[in-house]
């Protein structure tokens, strides 16, 4: 007998672009309490409902070749999603959904899982994290505990094996040769029994997962993990790719970045744009903190031969802003997927020994020190961007924190709806800094623009202006 919780019924197909349907969870969502359901049922103008609606639309829009969140929301402005109570659980009624989420009238199973992962996380975050005094989100331990509980609720921490999770960062807008290279690296990681965690979107976030599936299949690994971590501000521009088998929605970019470092055992960085630069600066800022000096964490920058110049520019920027100590925390490997994977495998043995000897968990890195300056959400208003101190007079890890914020604002101005609207209303962001830092930023960002790493489609119009102080 079929399980009534595993049903999807398409009641009407208007046209190629829009579908009406009713859908129930695949068993991945626990029963919701009356209070949790009422959060969405009480008013469809509530903050929780609107957030859920937007994230749900992003998930259903998987595979659409655009990173313009406003265009997505405009095209599907009549999209509706309603939560209803049933004797056996919950059911979603959906109208005007993207047809790409369906095959022969049935919602694709992976997309259905992602849809209910969104519901699970949005409700949990607003009910158990933001809606309680249990977590002090203004201090370091409270934020880290909140990150832990979100990941535990998503069952991301159920894995109890040896360290084997590689976080892969890189751009959603990359060339075909770079994308193929990410698949080769993922394949080599999979052959060595490693799983993959990414930002869950297209490009360098999809390729490693796709390659790892083949590597796992050849090694008869049936429990490979393809973890996607996103946040509401970016999910529309980077909807979860269909390979993701564990999706987690974090409340903001800072908690997303912390989650990457807490659950990962090593990081591979592929070519990317401003978002990848933000991730690199966050990572190096943490690793440069004196409290983490003896903390092993393998980091590899890698790409095909055509990406050599890209990594040369990144390396120059890091050396010129953060210094030689930062360069010692990563290795650059060009056009050698197997060596990149071997470097990760060897580094993870050091991670395992460190965690074991210091009684730290394999599935969540409690001992890594992440200062509050890296945890506090940064709202990229024009005033906040202009007030950033971008000077080499700062300690390297503090400058890294401010540079990370600067690139976070540029990402917002490129693809996030709130940033796009702010740029339209007030003009471009202004960033002020000493001449050396500004010149290095200008050269790096100009390279991203020339290499078409800022946008998937169309000509890029900068959302920033660099001012030498």
C-alpha positions in Angstrom: 0.0 0.0 0.0 1.3 3.4 -0.9 2.0 5.9 1.9 -0.4 8.9 1.8 2.5 11.1 2.9 4.4 10.3 -0.3 1.9 11.7 -2.8 2.0 14.5 -5.3 -1.1 15.3 -7.3 -1.1 17.8 -10.2 -4.6 19.0 -10.4 -4.2 21.5 -13.3 -1.5 22.2 -15.9 -2.2 25.7 -17.2 0.8 26.0 -19.6 4.4 25.0 -20.0 5.5 27.5 -17.3 2.9 27.1 -14.5 1.6 24.2 -12.6 -1.1 23.8 -9.8 -0.5 20.9 -7.4 -0.9 19.4 -3.9 2.1 17.8 -2.3 2.9 16.0 1.0 6.3 15.3 2.6 8.3 12.3 1.8 8.8 11.5 5.4 11.8 13.9 5.7 9.7 16.3 7.8 8.7 15.5 11.3 5.1 16.3 12.4 4.6 19.9 13.0 3.1 21.2 16.3 -0.1 23.3 16.3 2.0 26.4 17.1 4.3 25.8 14.2 1.5 25.3 11.7 -0.3 28.4 13.0 2.8 30.5 12.3 2.2 29.9 8.6 -1.6 29.7 8.8 -2.3 32.8 10.9 -1.6 35.3 8.2 0.0 35.0 4.8 1.4 38.5 5.1 3.6 37.4 8.1 7.3 37.5 7.8 7.6 33.7 8.3 5.2 33.0 5.5 6.7 35.4 3.0 10.2 34.0 3.7 8.9 30.5 3.2 7.1 31.4 0.0 10.2 33.0 -1.5 12.5 30.1 -0.5 10.0 27.6 -1.8 9.8 29.3 -5.2 13.6 29.3 -5.4 13.7 25.6 -4.8 11.0 24.9 -7.4 12.9 27.1 -9.9 15.9 24.8 -9.9 17.6 24.6 -13.3 16.6 28.1 -14.4 19.6 29.9 -16.1 19.4 33.2 -14.3 20.8 34.7 -11.1 18.5 37.8 -11.2 16.3 37.2 -8.1 13.9 40.0 -9.0 13.3 38.5 -12.5 12.4 35.2 -10.9 10.0 36.8 -8.4 8.4 38.9 -11.1 7.9 36.0 -13.5 6.2 34.0 -10.8 4.6 36.8 -9.0 1.3 34.8 -8.9 3.0 31.9 -7.2 1.1 30.7 -4.2 1.8 28.1 -1.5 -0.6 27.3 1.3 -0.1 24.9 4.3 -3.0 22.8 5.4 -3.4 20.4 8.3 -4.4 16.8 7.6 -5.1 14.0 10.1 -1.8 12.4 9.1 0.3 15.5 8.9 0.6 18.5 6.6 0.0 19.1 3.0 1.0 22.0 0.7 -1.3 23.4 -1.9 0.7 25.1 -4.7 -0.4 27.3 -7.5 1.5 28.7 -10.5 4.7 26.7 -9.8 7.5 26.4 -12.3 6.8 23.5 -14.6 10.5 22.4 -14.6 10.0 21.0 -11.1 7.7 18.3 -12.5 8.1 15.2 -14.7 4.9 13.8 -16.4 2.8 15.6 -13.8 4.8 14.5 -10.8 7.1 16.7 -8.7 10.7 15.5 -9.0 11.5 13.6 -5.8 14.7 15.5 -5.0 12.9 18.9 -5.4 10.1 17.7 -3.1 12.7 16.8 -0.5 14.2 20.3 -0.8 10.8 21.9 -0.6 10.1 20.3 2.8 13.7 21.0 4.0 12.9 24.7 3.4 9.7 24.3 5.5 11.5 22.4 8.2 14.3 25.0 8.6 12.3 28.2 8.2 9.9 27.1 10.9 12.6 25.7 13.2 14.7 28.9 12.9 11.8 31.2 13.7 10.4 29.0 16.4 13.3 27.5 18.2 16.2 29.9 17.4 14.8 33.4 16.9 11.5 32.9 18.9 13.2 31.9 22.2 15.6 33.3 24.8 17.5 30.1 24.7 20.3 31.4 22.4 22.0 34.7 23.0 22.7 35.7 19.4 24.8 38.7 20.5 27.6 36.6 21.9 30.0 34.0 20.4 28.9 30.8 22.2 25.2 31.5 21.7 25.7 31.9 17.9 27.7 28.7 17.7 25.1 26.8 19.7 22.4 28.1 17.4 24.3 26.9 14.3 24.8 23.5 16.0 21.1 23.1 16.8 20.0 24.1 13.2 22.3 21.5 11.8 21.3 18.9 14.3 17.6 19.5 13.6 18.3 19.0 9.9 20.0 15.7 10.8 23.2 16.8 9.3 25.2 15.7 12.3 23.9 12.1 12.3 27.0 11.0 10.5 29.5 9.4 12.9 32.3 8.2 10.6 35.8 9.4 10.2 36.4 12.9 8.9 35.6 12.9 5.2 33.6 16.0 4.3 35.1 18.4 1.8 33.6 21.8 1.5 33.8 23.0 -2.1 33.6 26.8 -2.8 33.5 28.5 -6.2 31.5 30.6 -8.6 28.0 29.9 -10.0 29.2 31.7 -13.2 32.2 29.7 -14.5 33.4 28.6 -17.9 32.7 25.1 -19.3 36.3 24.0 -18.9 36.3 25.1 -15.3 33.0 23.3 -14.7 34.3 20.1 -16.2 37.4 20.4 -13.9 35.2 20.7 -10.8 33.6 17.4 -11.8 37.0 15.7 -12.2 38.0 16.9 -8.7 34.7 15.7 -7.3 35.3 12.3 -9.0 38.8 12.0 -7.4 37.3 12.9 -4.0 34.6 10.3 -4.4 37.1 7.6 -5.3 38.8 8.3 -2.0 35.6 8.0 0.0 35.1 11.7 0.6 31.8 13.4 0.5 31.0 17.0 -0.7 29.4 20.0 0.8 28.8 23.2 -1.2 26.6 26.3 -1.4 24.2 24.0 -3.2 23.8 26.1 -6.4 25.0 25.7 -10.0 28.5 25.9 -11.4 31.3 25.1 -9.0 28.7 24.1 -6.4 27.2 21.4 -8.6 30.2 20.0 -10.5 32.0 18.5 -7.5 28.8 16.7 -6.4 28.2 15.4 -9.9 31.8 14.0 -10.1 31.6 12.5 -6.6 28.5 10.5 -7.4 30.4 8.7 -10.1 33.4 8.1 -7.8 31.1 6.8 -5.1 29.3 4.5 -7.5 32.6 3.0 -8.7 33.6 2.4 -5.1 30.1 1.0 -4.3 29.6 3.8 -1.7 25.9 4.0 -1.1 25.8 6.6 1.6 27.7 9.5 -0.1 26.7 12.9 1.3 26.0 15.8 -1.1 25.2 18.6 1.4 23.9 22.0 0.3 24.0 25.0 2.6 22.3 28.2 1.6 20.5 31.2 3.2 17.3 33.1 2.2 19.2 36.1 0.7 21.0 34.0 -1.9 18.8 31.0 -2.6 16.8 32.6 -5.4 20.0 33.5 -7.3 21.5 30.1 -6.6 18.7 27.5 -6.2 19.7 24.1 -4.9 21.0 21.8 -7.6 19.2 18.4 -7.9 22.2 16.3 -6.7 22.0 17.8 -3.2 20.6 15.1 -0.9 20.8 17.1 2.4 19.7 20.7 2.2 20.0 23.2 5.0 18.7 26.8 5.1 20.8 28.9 7.5 19.4 32.3 8.8 22.1 34.5 7.2 25.4 34.4 5.4 27.5 34.6 8.6 25.9 31.5 10.1 26.1 29.7 6.8 29.9 30.4 6.6 30.4 29.2 10.2 28.4 26.1 9.4 30.8 25.3 6.5 33.8 25.5 8.8 32.2 23.6 11.7 31.0 20.6 9.7 33.7 20.5 7.1 37.1 18.8 7.4 38.8 20.6 4.6 38.1 23.1 1.8 38.7 23.1 -1.9 38.3 26.5 -3.6 37.5 26.6 -7.4 37.5 29.8 -9.5 34.6 32.2 -8.7 33.7 35.8 -8.3 33.0 38.2 -5.4 31.1 35.5 -3.4 34.1 33.2 -3.6 36.4 36.0 -2.5 34.1 36.6 0.4 34.4 32.9 1.4 38.2 32.9 1.1 38.5 36.0 3.2 36.3 34.6 5.9 38.2 31.4 5.9 41.6 33.1 6.1 40.5 35.5 8.7 39.5 32.6 10.9 42.7 30.6 10.3 44.9 33.7 10.9 43.4 34.2 14.3 46.2 33.4 16.8 43.8 31.1 18.7 43.7 28.8 15.6 47.4 28.8 14.8 47.8 25.1 15.6 44.4 24.0 14.2 44.9 21.8 11.1 42.5 22.6 8.3 43.6 21.6 4.7 42.8 24.2 2.1 43.4 23.8 -1.6 42.9 26.4 -4.4 42.6 24.5 -7.7 41.4 24.8 -11.3 42.3 23.9 -14.9 45.3 25.4 -16.7 43.1 28.2 -18.0 42.5 29.3 -14.4 46.1 29.7 -13.5 46.0 33.5 -13.9 42.8 33.7 -11.8 44.6 32.1 -8.9 47.7 34.2 -9.4 45.6 37.3 -9.0 43.9 35.8 -5.9 47.3 34.9 -4.4 48.6 38.4 -5.2 45.6 40.0 -3.5 46.0 37.9 -0.4 49.7 38.5 -0.1 49.2 42.3 -0.6 46.5 42.6 2.0 46.8 39.8 4.6 50.5 39.0 4.2 52.7 35.9 3.9 51.2 34.2 6.9 47.9 33.9 5.0 49.5 32.4 2.0 50.9 29.6 4.2 47.3 28.4 5.0 46.6 27.1 1.5 48.1 25.3 -1.5 47.5 26.2 -5.1 47.2 23.1 -7.4 46.7 23.7 -11.1 45.3 21.2 -13.5 45.8 18.1 -11.3 42.5 16.8 -9.9 44.0 13.7 -8.4 46.7 15.7 -6.5 44.1 18.1 -5.1 42.1 15.1 -3.8 45.3 13.4 -2.4 46.1 16.7 -0.6 42.6 16.6 1.0 42.9 13.0 2.0 46.3 13.6 3.7 45.1 16.7 5.4 42.1 14.9 6.8 44.3 12.4 8.6 45.8 15.4 10.4 42.3 16.7 11.2 41.3 13.3 12.5 44.4 13.0 14.8 43.9 16.6 16.1 40.2 16.0 16.8 40.9 12.7 18.5 43.8 14.0 20.6 41.8 17.0 21.7 38.5 15.2 22.2 36.7 17.3 19.6 33.8 15.8 17.7 34.3 14.6 14.2 31.0 15.9 13.0 31.2 19.4 14.4 34.3 21.4 15.0 33.8 22.9 18.5 37.4 23.9 19.1 37.9 26.3 16.2 37.7 29.9 17.5 35.4 32.1 15.4 35.4 35.7 16.8 32.2 37.6 17.2 33.3 40.0 14.4 33.0 37.1 11.9 29.6 36.0 13.4 27.7 39.2 13.6 25.3 39.6 10.5 26.5 42.5 8.3 23.7 44.6 6.7 25.3 46.0 3.6 23.7 49.5 3.7 25.4 52.3 1.9 26.5 53.8 5.2 27.8 50.5 6.5 29.8 49.8 3.3 31.3 53.4 3.4 32.3 53.0 7.1 34.3 49.8 6.6 38.0 50.3 7.6 40.1 48.8 4.8 43.6 49.5 5.9 46.8 47.4 6.2 47.3 49.0 9.6 44.7 46.6 11.0 45.8 43.1 12.3 45.5 40.7 9.4 42.5 38.8 10.7 40.6 42.0 11.4 41.3 43.3 7.9 40.1 40.0 6.6 36.8 40.5 8.5 36.3 43.9 6.9 37.3 42.8 3.4 34.9 39.9 3.8 32.1 42.4 4.6 33.0 44.5 1.6 32.8 41.5 -0.8 29.5 40.5 0.9 28.1 43.8 0.1 29.2 43.5 -3.6 27.5 40.1 -3.7 24.3 41.7 -2.4 24.5 44.5 -5.0 25.0 41.9 -7.7 22.3 39.3 -7.1 20.3 39.8 -3.8 17.0 41.5 -4.1 17.6 43.8 -1.1 21.0 44.9 -2.6 19.6 45.4 -6.1 16.8 47.6 -4.7 19.3 49.6 -2.5 21.5 50.3 -5.5 18.6 51.5 -7.6 17.5 53.8 -4.8 20.8 55.2 -3.6 23.3 54.5 -6.4 26.5 52.4 -6.1 28.2 51.5 -2.8 31.3 53.4 -2.0 34.3 51.6 -0.4 37.1 53.6 1.3 40.6 52.3 2.0 44.3 52.9 1.8 45.6 53.1 -1.8 47.4 49.8 -1.7 44.2 47.9 -0.6 42.0 49.8 -3.1 44.4 49.2 -6.0 44.5 45.5 -5.2 40.7 45.3 -4.9 40.3 47.2 -8.2 42.6 44.9 -10.0 40.9 41.8 -8.6 37.3 42.9 -9.3 38.2 44.2 -12.7 39.5 40.7 -13.5 36.2 39.2 -12.3 34.3 41.5 -14.6 36.5 40.8 -17.6 36.2 37.1 -17.0 32.4 37.3 -16.7 32.5 36.0 -13.1 30.0 38.5 -11.7 26.8 37.5 -13.6 25.4 34.5 -15.4 23.9 36.5 -18.2 24.1 40.0 -19.7 26.6 42.8 -19.3 27.7 43.6 -15.8 27.3 47.0 -14.3 29.4 47.5 -11.2 27.5 48.1 -8.0 30.5 49.7 -6.2 33.0 52.5 -6.4 36.5 52.3 -4.8 37.7 55.5 -3.1 41.4 55.8 -2.0 41.5 57.4 1.4 
